[in-house]
Amino acid sequence: MNELIFLAQISLIVGFSLRALALGKEALVAWVAIQALIANLFVLKQITLFGLEATASDAFAIGSLLGVNFLQEYFNQEEAKRATWICFFLMVFFTLVSQLHVLYQPNVHDTTQSAFLTLLAPAPRLVMASISVFFVVQQFDIRFFAFLKITWPKASFSTRTAVSLVISQLLDTVLFSFAGLYGMMASIVGVIIISFVIKLLVIGCLTCCIKWAKG
C-alpha cells in the first residue's frame, strides 16, 4: 500500500511541477517554497518503503530541487537563487511562528495541543540542521546544475536533473545525518545508506515521470 501511495505522491509532484512551470516563474518560486515547507514538516513521519525505513518527506525535498532546476533551465540562474532565499526566509518564519504557536496555553475545550506539540516542537538541533542543510544543498544544486548545463549541453533536461539530484541528495543525506542525527543513532553509516537508497528510488521515479510527461 505504501508503494502505491508513493507512486501517487511522485505523480502529483511531477504533475504540479509541470503545471507551475506552465504558469510561469512566480508560480515556480511559490511551488519550490511550499514543497520545502512541506518537506520539513512531513520529515517526522517514519514509513516503510520497499522494505526500507524512510521518511514521508524525501519526495517533496527532491521535488523542491526539481523546481529550482526548472527555474534555471527555462528562466535564469538568478531566479533560481532568488527562490532558494525565499525558501530559507519562509522556513525560518515558519519555525519561529510554530514555536510561538505551541507556547499558547490551550483552554479546556482544546483537543489539538498534543498533536501540535508532536509536529511543531521537535528538537531544536533537528530543526536547525534541516533548514541549514536544505539551504546549502539548494545553493549547491544551482551551481552544479549550471556546471552540467555548460559541460554537457547535449544531454536532456531529465538526464542533467537526475545527475544533479543524485549528487545533491548524497550531500544532503551526509550533511543532515551528521548535523542532525550523529550521536543519536547506533550506526550513522547505515542511516546514510538507507536514506540515500530511498532518495535514489525517488529520483528514478521523478526522472521517468518527467521524461514521460515531456515526451
Phi, psi and omega in degrees: 000317179300323181294322177293318177297320178301315179294323177294320178299314179300315181298318179295316181298314180295314181300315180287329176296316179294323178293320177298320177299318180294329180282342176117177187294328179296318178295322179295318179299315178297320181295318177300315183293316183293325177292324177297317178296316179298317181301317182284343175271317184281352183297341182286339182275124180262134181225168173251126184226120182054036178081004182243147178282132183213172171260163182273010188248352186303320182297325181286322177297317179289323177298325177296318177293327175300317177298320176298318178294323174301315180300319182287325182286317188256349178236260176200170184295327180298322178294322178295316178297320179299320180297321181293323178291322176297318176303311182299315179302314182290323179293322176295315178300313180299318180298315182294312183289331178292324177291324175295322182299316182286345177283339176302134177277118181290152176272183187291342182270350185284140177234010187250351188302318182296322178293317178297320178298319180296318184278322192253355182238050175288175181302134180306326179300317181293320180297310182294321179296317182297311181296313183296313182294319180301317181294316180299316182293321176300316179297319178296316183298321178301312183289321181289321178296321177296321177298316179295322181296326180280315186274345184225057189293335183274349179288148180289162178301317182296324179292313179296322178296316180300315180296314181295322180291322179299312181293318180297318182286333172296315177298315180301314183297314181294312182297313183291323180299318180281320182287321186255337189238349183298131182091348180257342184245148180294320181226101181291329178295319178298319178298316181298314182297311181296315180298318183290324177298315178298317180295325176297321177297317179297313181298318179299315179294317179299315181297316179298318180294320179296314181298318180293315183294317181285335176287000000 
